[in-house]
Amino acid sequence: MKIKYFNDTDTALLEFTDNPVEETREISENIYIDLDANGNLVSMTIEHAKITAHLPDIVYQQIDKAVTA
């Protein structure tokens, strides 16, 4: 996964795969998703990202499987 933030346009691009984009869908006024030929998510564009997604402040957390006794 790649996250690109364009400060000049306040746009975030989250890339999940390198598959060719077949279709772009508008999810809301500021959020668009790109799908491949099989309907799988390729990328997501977030406009006005500072307000919409609180970017560029990014926190990454990997959660491992819980260990139970």
N, C-alpha and C positions, 0 to 999 in steps of 0.2 A: 504494500500500500504506500502511495506517495501522497503527501499533502503539500500543495503549493498555495502560497498566499501572495496575492498581487496587491501591494499597498496602494499603488496609484489608482486602482479601481475599487479597492476594498472588496475584492472577490477571492473566494477560496475554491480551489479545485482539489477534490479528493479522488485519486485514481486508484481503482481496485484491481484492474487487469489491463493488459495491453490489447485486448480484443478490439476489432474494428467496431465502431458505433453504427448501429443500424437505425436506431430511433432515439429521439430525445423527447422526454415528457416533462411537462411543467407540473410540479407537485404543489407549489404555492407561488405567490407573486415573486419570491426571491430564491426559490430552490428548483433546480432542474436535475433530472437524472438521465443518464445515457445508458441504453441497453444494447446488447449485442443481438445477433440474429436469432439466438435461442431465448431471448428475454431475460438474460442474466445481466446484473448490474455491472457496468463498466466504470462509470464515474459519476460524481455528483458535483454540481456547481452551486455555490452559495453566494448570492449577491448581498451587498451590505452586511458582510460577514462580521464586522465588529459588533453590530447590534443583534443580528440574527443568530449568530453562533458563538459570540464572545471570542472571536478570533482576533488577533493572532495568539492569544493565550491558550496554549495547548498542553494538556496533561495526558501522558500515556501510562497506562497501568495494565500489567499483565497479571491475570488472576489464575493461579494454578489450582488444580483439582484439590478440593478440601480433603484433608486426612482425618479420618475418624478412628477412634480407638475401639 
